[in-house]
Structure formats: C-alpha cells, structure tokens
Amino acid sequence: MEQIKDTINSVIRSLAEKKKGASEKNPQELLKKILTKKEFEHIRVSNFTKGVLYVEVDSSTWLYYLGLRKKEMLARLAPALGGLKNIRFSLGEIKCQKNRRKIK
C-alpha cells in the first residue's frame, strides 16, 4: 500500500509542476503580473501567433494608454514568451473580471 501512496504523490507533484510551468508561459497570466489590477480588467488576450501577441481592449481610451506602454510591456514579456516580437491592441468586447458584466 505504501508504494501506491508514494506513486500517487509523485504523479500529483509531477502534474502540479507541469501546470505551474504552463501557466508561466500563459500570456494572460503574464500580463496579470505586469499590469495593474485596473488595467488588467480592461484587456483580454485573444491570440499569440508568429511572435505577435493580440490583445483586445474595451475602449479607445485604454487602447491609447496601453499603446503608450507597449514598449515597456514588450521588454517585460519578451524574456518569458519566447519569440515575442510585437503586441497588437484592438478594440473588443471584454467581460469585466469583477462582476462578470460586459463592458462596451
């Protein structure tokens, strides 16, 4: 019985480590770490393809503001996301994280 217990614990630890590694490469989670809570509520990662991170923003005001921070964001995200060359912002419909209402 002790061997089964050890095997199960080993498998669970292994899965937890894999999940942790995957979340570190998740662009949405990385943005959550570098943006403020208020900024993060107004964005959603839509895609990451061919070195370009596509981010949807809920208003033109936030689109402009994040565009000003683009260079800084690229510098902070590039080491964690291999091959990141550019970030493209576009207007989109974002569900608010706090109370799950749609922001237009």
Secondary structure as the mmCIF struct_conf table of DSSP 4:
data_model
#
loop_
_struct_conf.conf_type_id
_struct_conf.id
_struct_conf.beg_label_comp_id
_struct_conf.beg_label_asym_id
_struct_conf.beg_label_seq_id
_struct_conf.end_label_comp_id
_struct_conf.end_label_asym_id
_struct_conf.end_label_seq_id
HELX_RH_AL_P HELX_RH_AL_P1 GLU A 2 GLU A 24
TURN_TY1_P TURN_TY1_P1 LYS A 25 LYS A 25
HELX_RH_AL_P HELX_RH_AL_P2 PRO A 27 ILE A 34
BEND BEND1 LEU A 35 LEU A 35
HELX_RH_AL_P HELX_RH_AL_P3 LYS A 37 PHE A 40
TURN_TY1_P TURN_TY1_P2 GLU A 41 HIS A 42
STRN STRN1 ILE A 43 THR A 49
TURN_TY1_P TURN_TY1_P3 LYS A 50 GLY A 51
STRN STRN2 VAL A 52 VAL A 57
BEND BEND2 ASP A 58 SER A 59
HELX_RH_AL_P HELX_RH_AL_P4 SER A 60 LEU A 68
TURN_TY1_P TURN_TY1_P4 ARG A 69 ARG A 69
HELX_RH_AL_P HELX_RH_AL_P5 LYS A 70 LEU A 77
TURN_TY1_P TURN_TY1_P5 ALA A 78 ALA A 80
BEND BEND3 LEU A 81 LEU A 81
TURN_TY1_P TURN_TY1_P6 GLY A 82 GLY A 83
STRN STRN3 ASN A 86 LEU A 91
STRN STRN4 ILE A 94 LYS A 95
TURN_TY1_P TURN_TY1_P7 GLN A 97 ASN A 99
STRN STRN5 LYS A 102 ILE A 103
#
